[in-house]
Amino acid sequence: FTAIDISYMLELLDAAKEYLGENGFMGIRISTRPDFIDREILDILKSYGVTAIELGAQSMKNHVLKANNRGHSAEDVYEASKLIKDYGFELGLQMMTGLYKSTDKDEFDTLDNIVEIKPDTVRIYPVVILAGTRLAELYQSGEYKPLTFEEVLDISAIAMMRFEQAGIKVIKCGLHASEFVEKDMVGGFYHPAFRELCESIIYRWRIEELMAYPTASQEQYIFAVAPSCISKAVGHKKSNIQYFKKTYSIDVKVIGESGIPRYQCEIRG
């Protein structure tokens, strides 16, 4: 947003500002590039009622950013993030999993670096390869060998847990369901319920941890989770119920109990 022509940016801010106030919206959220943030820009945004700024960090590894022609560095993300926080804006960072030239280690290094920055919010976007792009050419030639869908799911699920533990709100995981994406994608990690898949995996891991210490030998296990998380623990299309039946030949029942944190569960008798 801050990389567009300044007169157009001000025109858009003018249009939005009139809807702020006691009977309107509390503030404006914008998304922009890390290398288009400076004090002059932040002064302008503050004067127009912008309250939250998201940066497309994508990766915190310079060789990955360079390979994907991002045009900014990890240092740009650190510097812009500090400025944004110093000015009192809500800071959001966007992380893209499965980029060209990114390894498992690169993914987890990026995760560690984002947690270190301590943004208020994050979005996790798995790579989707669209027809007609340079990335599609690299993919079709075999130069770009993506991680498997399962690997990116696991990385994204671990990221969700780490951010939750660090008090960082995950406001999006996966792209919105889109006919455009489904029509033009030639590869990558798109699923209309990507976040739900990640949360199903998190609860599968939690349940397996508890099953390692059963209270008694039994054919059915009952697990308690936060009431709002029952469907997540059951799994996308009851995938976890089916998984435990197939893998361990046991029935799993999930109940809701208040007071249990998100992504945690407790075993019952």
N, C-alpha and C positions, 0 to 999 in steps of 0.2 A: 504494500500500500504506500509506503514512504518512498518507493523507488519510481513512482509515476511522476508525471509533470506536476510541479508544485501548485500551479494554478488550478489544475483539475483536482488535486488532493484537497485543496482548500474549499473548492466548490462542493465536494462530497461531504466534507466536515460541516460546512454551513448547512447543508440540507439535513444532516442528522442532528445537529445541535438543537434545533427548534423542538425536537421531541423529548429533550431531557428536562427534568424538573420534578417538582413534587407530585404531579399527576401523570408523569411520563416515565421514561426509562431512567435508570440510575446512572448509566454511563455508556460509553462506546467501546467496543472491543475491536481491535484491528490485528491483522496478521501481516508480517513483512519479513524482509531479508535481514540477517544479522549485520551485513555490511552497509546497510542504509539506515543506521541509527547513530545520531550524534546529539549534542546538547541543543543545538538550534532546532532540530526536528522535534525533540522531546518537549521543548518549550511550547512549540506550536500545538502539539497534541494535547498537552496539559490545558492550554487555554481554550480548547474546543470541547473539553469534557471527556476526552479519552481516559478510560480507567484501566484497561487491560491491553497488553501488547504480547502477541505470540510471535516467536521467531522460528523460522524453518531451519532448525539446526540440522536435522536429518541424521548426521553422523558427527562424532567428535574425533574422527581419525582423518588427518589431512590427506593421506594417500587415497582414501575412499572418496572424499569430497572432490579431489582433483580428477579421479578416474570418471566420476559422474558429472563433470563439468558444472559443479555447483557454483563456482565463482566466488566462494568465500572460504575462510579458514576456520578451524576450531578456535583460534585466538579471537576471531571476530565475534564468535558466540559468547566467549567469556567476557569480553569487553562490553558488548552490547547488553548482556544480561546484568552486569554490575551497574551500568548507567541506568537502566530501566528500574532496577530495584532502588537505587539511590534516589531517583525521582519520585518514588512512592507508587509506581504503577504495579498492578498485578502482572506478574511475569508468567508466560506460558512458553513451553518449548515443545517442538514437534520432532519426534524420532521416527526415522524410516528404517524398518528392518528388511534385510535381504538385499541390500544394494549391491551393485556390481563391484567386485573386488573386496567385498566385506566378508570376513571370516567370523566364525563363532567368537573368537577372542575379541575381534573388533567390535562386535555387537555388545559384548559384556563390558568392554572398556567404555564404550559410549554410554551404556546404562550407568556405570559407576560415575562417569563425569557429569552426567545430568543430575544424578542424585547429589553430587558434590555442589553443584550450582544452586540447588534447592529452589527450583521454580515453584510457583503456586499450583500450576496445572501442567499437564502433559497430554499430548495426543500421540498415539502409536499408529503409524501408517505402514503396513506391509507393502512392499513394492508390487505394483501391477504394471506389467509390460504391455504397452499399447501399440497397435499396428502403426507403421509409418514413422516410428521414432528410431533414433540412433540405438537406443537400448534394445529395441526389437531386432535390429540388424546384428548386434553383438550376440543376442540370444540365438537367433536362427543360424548364425555361422558357427555356433558352438564355443565362441570366445567367452560368453557369459554363461557360466554354469551355476544357476541359482541353488541355494540351499533347498532342501525338500520342504514341502508344505508342513510336514510334521515338525521339522526343525524350527521353522519360523513360528509355528504355533507355540512350541515350547519356550522359545526365546521371549515371545510376546507375553506369555503367561507369567514367566519369571519376572519380566519387567513390571507387569501389573502388580505382582506381590511386593516387589522391592519398593515401588513408588508408594503403595499403600502403607507399608511399614515406615517409610520416611515421611509420611504425612503429606504426600504430593497427590493431588486429585487427578485421576485419569478421566478426562472428559470425553475422550473418544478413543476407540481401538478398532481399526479397520475402516475401510471406506464406506460411505453411505451406499445402500442398495441403488444401483443405477443401470438402466438399460444401455446407456452409452458405454459404460465400462464393460458390461457383459458382452456387448456387441463387438467392441474393438480390442479387447484383451487377447493377446496371443500367449501369455504366460504370466507367472507371478503368483500372488497369494491372495486373491480376492475370494471372499465368501460373504454373502449378505448378512450372515449372523456370526461374523468373525469374533466379536467380543464374547458372545455367548459360548463359542467353542473354547476360547481361552479360559473363561471362568469355569467351564465344565472340567477342564484339565486340572485347574487349581484344586477344585474340590475332590477330584479323583486322587490326586497326590495326598491331600489331607486325610482322606478316608483310608488310603493304603498305609499311611504312617500309623494311624490308630489301630488298624487291623494287625499290625505287627506285635501289638501288646493287648491281645483279647482278654476280656474278663473271664471268659469261659469258652469251652468248645461249643460252637453253635452253628446252626445252618442259616440263621438270620441275624443280621446286625442292624441295630437302630442307631442312627446318627442325628444329632440335633444341630441345627444351624439357625442363623437369624431368619425370622419369618420371611423377609423379603428375598432371601437367597435359596429358598427351597428348590425352585426350578433350576437354578444354577447347579446345585448339588446333585439333583436328579440327572442333569446333563441334557445337552441339546438333543431333542427327540428321544429322551430317556436313555441316552448313550451310556451313562455311568451305570445305571441299573443293569443294562444288557452286558456291559463290560465285566462287572463283578460276577454276574451269573455265568458268563462264558469262561472267564479266566480262573475263578476260584470256586465255582459251583455253589455260590451262596446268594441268598436274597438280601438285598440292602433296602432298608426303609429309611426315609428322611422325614424328620419332623421339625417344626419351627418352634424356637424358644427365644424369647426376648433376652437381651443382655449378652448374646454371643456376637463378637465382632465379625465384620465381613471377612470372608475367606478363611474363617476358622470353623471348626466343628468339634463336637464332643460326642463320645461314645456313650450309649445308654444300655441298660440291661437287656 
